[in-house]
Amino acid sequence: MGRAANSNADDYIRMYKQMVRIRTFEDNANQLYLDTKMPGLTHMYSGQEAVAVGICEALEKTDYITSTHRGHGHCVAKGAQFKEMFCELLGKAEGYCRGKGGSMHIADQENGNLGANAIVGGSMGIATGAALSAKRLGKDHVTVCFFGDGATAQGLLYEVMNMAALWNLPVIYACENNLYGEYTKVEETAAGSITARAKAFGIEAHVVDGQDVLAVNSLTQKLVARARKGEGPFFVELMTYRYHGHHVGDINRTYYRSKEEEAEWKDKRDPITNFGAWLAKEKIVNANDLEAMGAEIKADAAAAVTYALDAAYPPLDEVDSHIFAV
């Protein structure tokens, strides 16, 4: 069984902190890019924190996830630490992948994160393979495959869902529908409903509010427990929203979405603000507690950034190490 995040106050507080950690990490990553200290591009997860935390809090450390190019949130939610993550973004030797993966290829196998993937839908086969291996080895591990709405256009998804359905694999396909595939609205690229794609293979499919961490976690708890008993696979469409552009360089978004739309999601549907308000209403914490948690996390992130900026790069003789072929 996964951790029962709806059992007591400590679980709620941990979930809140994890969402704040993701938002704080992304704020710092964005600033590193703007300050030209980080090589390459990165894709912000801000706004979608309830998805990663709600799902990963229902998993055990031994369960697996696969991630996407917008993968920092999944990585943090599955247990990654700031120092190693910032080192990876900056190409430093102490990063999770010795600085060779960067923003879009962080893997943290100790915590069950099989890796982010810059290829759209690229991890679908990896996730399904992990679920197949768990079943063949008689282990009760569950795998969650994160992907965006745009990845539903990839043929690989239909190949692996067919296999997973035929073999009842313990995998949950988690589609983060943030309403846009890069710069195009979902309804302009995806005919019909997204869940209908899974139902065509006889896979049980659900739609959940991706801004409500408790709703996401409650559903995931149930599906994970069933997957462990051999009742998988499952498909979940999580309705969410990214606050930033497709990537950090996508500053002027008015040609494909309005400022009013962005403000509506940020002001009324922010997952962290709303969950914090709920915690205060239930008298689990007060406003001062929330402020103190945020300040502590910001300090931790700032210290990790400073550490990563000063950390060493990998030695030159590693250039042909840790790679598939030379």
Phi, psi and omega in degrees: 000145175283175179290130182281091186289349179259020187268324182202174186298323181300322179294317179299315181295320177299318179297318178299313180299320180297321177294318178295323178299319179296312181299318181293319177301314182294322177300318180288321178297319179297320180292323177299321177293313181297329179274007180056034178259348182248127179286147175075187181260164171218161185238116187287140178261358184306131182105338185252015189301326183294334178292303183299315183288316180301322180281309186292333177291345177269359183254157171270164178301328182280351174283161185248153166227154165238151191235189187232183175297338176258064196249001182302320183297317178298319183297313179296315184297332181272000172120004181290156182255150183303312188302310182292327180290314179293324175300320180294316180299328184265006176075027184266155187296334181274005177289165183301330179242034180058027178080006185263347182269321181069195186301319189266005182222031178291132173232142180221077189292336178299329179257013176085010177269106183282356171127147168283166185212123181286341178279126180299120183077007188293340183264002184298319178291324179296314181297316181291324175295322177296319178294321178296317180295321178299317180292317181293328181272358178073025179262154182263026179290141176247144178244136173248126179255107177276138173201162181267171180300326180296333182287349177290351176275355181274129181298334180302325181302320184284329175294313184285326177295324177298314179297315182298321180290318180298323187254007179051053184281149181278068182229142175244120177270112186253103181268112178274097181272096179262020171080349182221133168261103190057260186242016185235136179295145182303317184294346177271351183235338184244112178283144178071195180264152180291321181293334179298334179296320178285320182298333179298336178262009183076018180270129177296128185234145182227154171239133182220152177290109183286358176264355182251099187297327180288322177294317179297314183293319180299313179297315183296321177306313182293316183290322178297315180299319179290322179297323178296334180269006177089018182264004181282179003276174177224161179227133179230127173259120184252114183278116187214193185200135175264132183283326182268183177286184179303319173220177186297339179273354181273079187273311183269097185261004188294343180281349176230349172204152188271156175295329179295320178296315179299316181296322180300314180291318182290320186278327187247339188234021179293124185294327181284312179301313183292321179290322176299319178296322178294318178299319179291319179298322179278001179061031174280323174218172172239179183301322179295322178298314180298317180296319180294320178297316179297319181295319180296318180293320177297321178294319178299317180294317180299319179294322180293322178296314179301315179299313183294323179297327182270349185290161184277148172282160176298149177294153183299332182286000175268002188300331179248021176258158176060029178236160185292317182209156179251000000 
